[in-house]
Amino acid sequence: MSYDEKAILDIIEKVSKSVVNISTIKLVHNIFYQAVPVGGMGSGTIIDGAGLILTNNHVVGGAERINVTLWNNQVLEGTIEGACAIHDIAVVRVKGKNLQAAELGDSDKLRMGQRVFAIGNPFGLAGGPSVTSGVISAINRTIESERGLIENLVQTDASINPGNSGGPLVDLTGKVIAINTAIIPYAQGIGFAIPINSAKTCTNGIVNEGIAARPWLGIVGLSITEEIARYYGLPVDRGVLVSKVAEDSPAEAAGMEEADIILQIDDVETLRIEDLVREIHRHKIGESVRVFALRDGREHFFELKLSRAP
């Protein structure tokens, strides 16, 4: 697809003024149980001129101090407004005036092969944000990170390095279509970003309710494939194999156990873990769902009420 390079450069220059550098101080305990300050770094995206900044939860979570550096080198102190850990999203507030907010796009309209630009502050280098380019390689990726399962990610070949986390992934019009994350430690040559529509949902929950509340089933599951079914001698080659049931969870209260195989939520098939997560998130906290599962080859039905995700 041809495009006007000068127009694109002007757009990137404009968006870059909405990208901030975030430095944090966290207290960790050494082998002698002494509290030691450790510095961290990341990026952020201004989404409101009054001082709201989108970033990754893993960038600012647990921070004792947050410093936000604007494009003009002005440094502001930040406070955490709230976080949505399930999407690795956090909102930081600063006291600033006339901040340049980025324009948010619609991630539901993304297409594979679409040209995108990742903007951020890799490795905390001085001199303002940097830009990398690439395409959207895939959408709706679900990745197991060291902090748990992160669903519905955008995959891109634009370089996303430590320090880029929290910066915007923008399209050719300069609209933010995702928030970059470098939380995946084994990603080489590929990057991941949280769709902006998921970030919008989190932000609305944080700003309007003080939290981003999500319903919770309380299991850790594995998508069953033909190989997994053959290896474990399972009676089906589809569904979600329960590998862990959390204490005090709706699943535990309903009597679900490890090795149960979830096949349906209400009348919707759960062929993969992504289907299960998506269906649970379509419900509200306090709503009841009916889970159809297999246990030792026998059919079981579980009636449970979804609670707030811890």
GIMO-V917493 format. One record per residue. N is the residue number from 1. RES is the residue in one small letter. PSI is psi in whole degrees, -180 to 180 (* if undefined). Layout:
BEGIN
n=(N:N)
res=(RES:RES)
psi=(PSI:PSI)
END
This chain:
BEGIN
n=(1:2:3:4:5:6:7:8:9:10:11:12:13:14:15:16:17:18:19:20:21:22:23:24:25:26:27:28:29:30:31:32:33:34:35:36:37:38:39:40:41:42:43:44:45:46:47:48:49:50:51:52:53:54:55:56:57:58:59:60:61:62:63:64:65:66:67:68:69:70:71:72:73:74:75:76:77:78:79:80:81:82:83:84:85:86:87:88:89:90:91:92:93:94:95:96:97:98:99:100:101:102:103:104:105:106:107:108:109:110:111:112:113:114:115:116:117:118:119:120:121:122:123:124:125:126:127:128:129:130:131:132:133:134:135:136:137:138:139:140:141:142:143:144:145:146:147:148:149:150:151:152:153:154:155:156:157:158:159:160:161:162:163:164:165:166:167:168:169:170:171:172:173:174:175:176:177:178:179:180:181:182:183:184:185:186:187:188:189:190:191:192:193:194:195:196:197:198:199:200:201:202:203:204:205:206:207:208:209:210:211:212:213:214:215:216:217:218:219:220:221:222:223:224:225:226:227:228:229:230:231:232:233:234:235:236:237:238:239:240:241:242:243:244:245:246:247:248:249:250:251:252:253:254:255:256:257:258:259:260:261:262:263:264:265:266:267:268:269:270:271:272:273:274:275:276:277:278:279:280:281:282:283:284:285:286:287:288:289:290:291:292:293:294:295:296:297:298:299:300:301:302:303:304:305:306:307:308:309:310)
res=(m:s:y:d:e:k:a:i:l:d:i:i:e:k:v:s:k:s:v:v:n:i:s:t:i:k:l:v:h:n:i:f:y:q:a:v:p:v:g:g:m:g:s:g:t:i:i:d:g:a:g:l:i:l:t:n:n:h:v:v:g:g:a:e:r:i:n:v:t:l:w:n:n:q:v:l:e:g:t:i:e:g:a:c:a:i:h:d:i:a:v:v:r:v:k:g:k:n:l:q:a:a:e:l:g:d:s:d:k:l:r:m:g:q:r:v:f:a:i:g:n:p:f:g:l:a:g:g:p:s:v:t:s:g:v:i:s:a:i:n:r:t:i:e:s:e:r:g:l:i:e:n:l:v:q:t:d:a:s:i:n:p:g:n:s:g:g:p:l:v:d:l:t:g:k:v:i:a:i:n:t:a:i:i:p:y:a:q:g:i:g:f:a:i:p:i:n:s:a:k:t:c:t:n:g:i:v:n:e:g:i:a:a:r:p:w:l:g:i:v:g:l:s:i:t:e:e:i:a:r:y:y:g:l:p:v:d:r:g:v:l:v:s:k:v:a:e:d:s:p:a:e:a:a:g:m:e:e:a:d:i:i:l:q:i:d:d:v:e:t:l:r:i:e:d:l:v:r:e:i:h:r:h:k:i:g:e:s:v:r:v:f:a:l:r:d:g:r:e:h:f:f:e:l:k:l:s:r:a:p)
psi=(126:150:161:111:-42:-41:-41:-43:-39:-40:-45:-41:-39:-47:-35:-25:-9:0:132:158:130:125:140:158:122:148:124:158:131:-172:-15:12:26:140:122:128:134:131:148:170:160:-171:170:163:118:124:-4:131:-17:-7:20:133:129:136:-172:144:-35:-14:-43:-12:129:9:137:-29:139:123:132:121:123:174:-27:17:7:134:128:151:134:153:148:119:-34:170:155:86:-31:-25:7:43:139:153:125:139:136:157:96:167:138:43:146:108:143:154:128:139:-156:105:-13:-15:8:148:145:138:-7:135:134:163:132:127:134:-167:77:132:17:24:141:162:12:174:158:167:134:154:159:-160:165:116:-33:160:164:41:142:125:139:111:176:-14:8:-172:129:122:163:41:155:130:136:156:4:134:127:104:167:131:-26:-18:129:-13:167:149:118:155:-173:-15:-1:5:141:119:-7:162:121:148:135:32:-15:108:-25:6:120:119:-3:153:165:152:150:125:141:-28:-36:-41:-38:-44:-45:-46:-44:-41:-40:-47:-42:-33:-9:-14:166:91:132:147:156:130:-44:35:156:127:166:131:128:131:174:-39:-44:-42:-41:-41:-43:-2:41:152:-12:157:26:166:-172:119:122:118:-18:141:123:146:146:32:162:-37:-43:-42:-31:-10:14:150:163:144:-4:149:112:125:-26:146:116:-120:14:127:142:84:-27:166:-32:-38:-41:-49:-44:-42:-40:-41:-9:-13:168:159:133:-14:151:143:158:121:125:125:166:139:116:37:-3:147:138:144:134:126:123:158:123:137:178:135:131:*)
END
